[in-house]
Amino acid sequence: MNEEEERQGIEDFGSSVVHTERGTIHTLTIIGHIEGHQVMPPTAKTTKYEHVLPLLAMIEESDEIDGLLVLLNTVGGDIEAGLGIAEMIAGMTKPSASLVLGGGHSIGVPLAVAAKTSFIAPSAAMTIHPVRLSGTVIGVSQMFHYFERTQERILQFITEHSHMRREDFMRLMLETGELTGDVGSVIYGQEAVSLGLIDQVGGLADALACVYRQIEDRKEKQKDG
């Protein structure tokens, strides 16, 4: 990839490829609002799932890319799109790490825990709250059942890909005394690690070093195999 292609990749997809002697890492940024089937206003910062999904498939299949680093600073967004991206990251065999910078809120929580190892900056925040739906809501039992099932999908993914206990997540999600006029909780760097939601507090150098270690371990296993 030449310099012009690299620059265009950063502008179009918020991604770049770093080549070193230790390996080649593709860096992907997930920022702003996770855009789903509805197009956000042009003034909003968005991450478009139709861009990210094929990009992740390319990273997984590429012989030139050894690992993935995901940088997160997102307010959340579309549940289906966010979970789809998270499932793609979690299903990859390539070494991976995520780093929450600024915020990994709402549907950004499963995105943060999807990588093989997760990091959070000391000052970063994560908001945990129940599922919200916009648009027409029909007041019937089936609708409330849908809410419950959607919430369960998110909860199951998070508990399967982190060390956080289900009861702790539920408690934070249903907290009524922390968010003004809302239900839920905000947790920060070290607190997220103490709860088992995120693996380590760290910065960019820590996350990169982790991916390089995974790359080295993978190469050793392939050599022995």
C-alpha positions in Angstrom: 0.0 0.0 0.0 1.5 3.4 -1.1 1.3 6.6 0.9 -1.7 7.9 -1.1 -3.7 4.7 -0.6 -2.8 4.8 3.1 -4.1 8.4 3.4 -7.3 7.6 1.6 -7.9 4.6 3.9 -7.6 6.8 7.0 -10.0 9.4 5.5 -12.6 7.0 4.2 -12.6 4.2 6.8 -10.6 5.6 9.8 -8.1 2.8 9.4 -4.4 2.4 8.7 -1.8 -0.3 8.3 1.4 -0.3 10.4 4.4 -2.3 9.1 7.2 -3.2 11.5 9.8 -6.0 11.8 7.6 -7.6 14.4 4.5 -7.8 12.2 1.8 -5.9 10.3 -1.1 -4.4 12.3 -4.2 -3.0 10.8 -5.6 -0.2 13.1 -9.3 0.4 12.9 -11.1 3.3 14.6 -14.7 3.0 15.8 -15.9 6.6 16.6 -18.9 8.7 17.0 -22.3 7.1 16.4 -22.5 3.5 15.1 -24.7 3.9 12.0 -27.2 1.2 11.2 -29.8 1.0 8.5 -30.8 4.6 9.0 -28.3 7.2 7.6 -27.2 9.8 10.1 -27.1 13.5 9.4 -23.9 14.6 7.5 -22.9 16.7 10.5 -22.6 13.6 12.8 -19.5 11.6 13.3 -20.3 8.0 12.3 -18.9 4.5 11.9 -20.7 2.7 9.1 -21.2 -1.0 9.5 -21.3 -1.6 5.7 -17.7 -0.3 5.6 -16.4 -2.1 8.7 -17.8 -5.6 8.1 -16.0 -6.2 4.7 -12.9 -4.5 6.1 -12.8 -7.0 8.9 -13.3 -9.9 6.5 -10.4 -8.6 4.4 -8.2 -8.4 7.5 -9.0 -11.9 8.6 -8.2 -13.4 5.1 -5.2 -11.2 4.3 -1.8 -12.9 4.3 -0.2 -9.5 4.6 -1.9 -8.5 7.9 -0.8 -10.2 11.1 -3.1 -8.5 13.7 -5.8 -6.0 14.5 -6.0 -3.0 16.8 -9.4 -1.4 17.4 -9.5 2.1 18.8 -12.8 3.1 20.3 -14.3 6.5 21.1 -18.0 6.0 20.5 -21.3 7.1 22.0 -23.0 3.9 20.9 -25.7 3.7 18.3 -27.6 1.0 16.3 -27.8 -2.2 18.3 -27.9 -4.6 15.3 -24.9 -2.9 13.6 -22.9 -2.7 16.8 -23.4 -6.3 17.7 -22.7 -7.3 14.1 -19.3 -5.6 14.2 -18.6 -7.1 17.6 -19.4 -10.6 16.5 -17.1 -10.2 13.5 -14.2 -9.1 15.7 -14.8 -11.9 18.2 -15.0 -14.5 15.4 -11.6 -13.6 14.0 -8.5 -15.8 14.4 -6.0 -13.0 13.9 -4.4 -11.5 17.0 -6.4 -8.5 18.3 -6.7 -5.9 21.0 -9.1 -3.1 21.7 -8.4 0.3 23.4 -11.2 2.5 24.8 -10.2 6.1 24.5 -12.5 8.8 25.7 -15.6 6.6 25.8 -17.0 3.3 24.9 -20.7 3.9 25.7 -23.8 1.8 25.2 -23.4 -0.6 22.3 -19.7 0.4 22.4 -19.4 -1.9 25.5 -19.7 -5.2 23.5 -17.4 -3.7 20.8 -14.8 -3.0 23.5 -14.8 -6.6 24.8 -14.9 -8.3 21.4 -11.1 -8.4 20.9 -8.9 -11.1 22.4 -7.5 -8.5 24.9 -9.2 -5.2 25.9 -7.6 -2.1 27.2 -9.0 1.2 28.6 -7.3 4.5 29.1 -7.4 5.7 32.8 -9.6 8.7 31.9 -12.0 6.8 29.6 -15.6 6.2 30.5 -18.2 3.5 29.6 -21.9 3.9 30.0 -24.0 0.8 30.8 -27.8 1.1 30.5 -30.9 -0.8 29.3 -31.9 -1.1 25.7 -33.5 1.9 24.1 -35.6 2.0 20.9 -36.5 5.0 18.9 -39.6 5.4 16.7 -43.0 3.9 17.2 -43.3 1.6 20.3 -46.5 -0.5 20.5 -47.6 -1.0 24.1 -48.2 -4.8 23.9 -46.6 -7.7 25.7 -44.8 -8.8 22.6 -42.9 -5.5 22.4 -41.7 -5.8 26.0 -40.6 -9.4 25.3 -38.6 -8.1 22.3 -36.9 -5.6 24.6 -36.0 -8.4 27.0 -34.6 -10.7 24.3 -32.5 -7.8 22.7 -31.1 -7.0 26.2 -30.3 -10.7 26.7 -28.3 -10.8 23.4 -26.2 -7.9 24.5 -25.7 -9.2 28.1 -24.8 -12.7 26.9 -22.2 -11.4 24.5 -20.6 -9.2 27.1 -20.4 -11.9 29.8 -19.0 -14.4 27.3 -16.2 -12.1 26.1 -15.2 -10.5 29.4 -14.7 -11.6 33.0 -17.6 -9.5 34.4 -20.3 -11.3 36.4 -23.8 -11.2 35.0 -25.3 -9.9 38.3 -22.8 -7.1 38.5 -23.6 -6.0 34.9 -27.3 -6.1 35.7 -26.9 -4.1 38.8 -25.0 -1.3 37.0 -27.5 -1.4 34.1 -30.5 -0.9 36.3 -28.9 1.7 38.7 -31.4 4.5 39.3 -29.3 7.0 41.3 -26.4 7.8 39.0 -27.6 9.1 35.7 -29.7 12.2 35.8 -33.2 11.4 34.5 -32.1 8.0 33.3 -31.3 4.4 34.3 -27.8 3.1 34.2 -24.2 3.7 35.3 -21.0 5.3 34.1 -17.7 3.5 35.0 -14.2 4.7 34.4 -10.7 3.2 33.6 -9.6 1.2 36.6 -13.2 0.6 37.7 -13.9 -1.2 34.5 -10.9 -3.4 35.0 -11.8 -4.1 38.7 -15.3 -5.2 37.6 -13.8 -7.6 35.0 -15.4 -5.8 32.1 -12.0 -4.7 30.6 -8.8 -6.7 30.9 -6.2 -3.9 31.5 -5.8 -0.2 32.0 -3.3 1.1 29.4 -2.6 3.2 26.4 -1.6 2.9 22.8 1.9 1.4 23.5 0.4 -1.2 25.8 -2.3 -2.3 23.2 0.2 -2.4 20.4 2.7 -4.5 22.5 -0.1 -6.9 23.3 -1.0 -7.5 19.6 2.7 -8.0 18.8 3.0 -10.6 21.6 0.0 -12.4 20.2 1.5 -12.3 16.7 4.8 -13.8 18.1 2.9 -16.5 20.0 0.9 -17.4 16.9 4.0 -17.7 14.7 5.6 -19.9 17.3 2.5 -22.2 17.4 2.4 -22.4 13.6 6.1 -23.2 13.5 5.7 -26.0 16.1 2.6 -27.3 14.4 
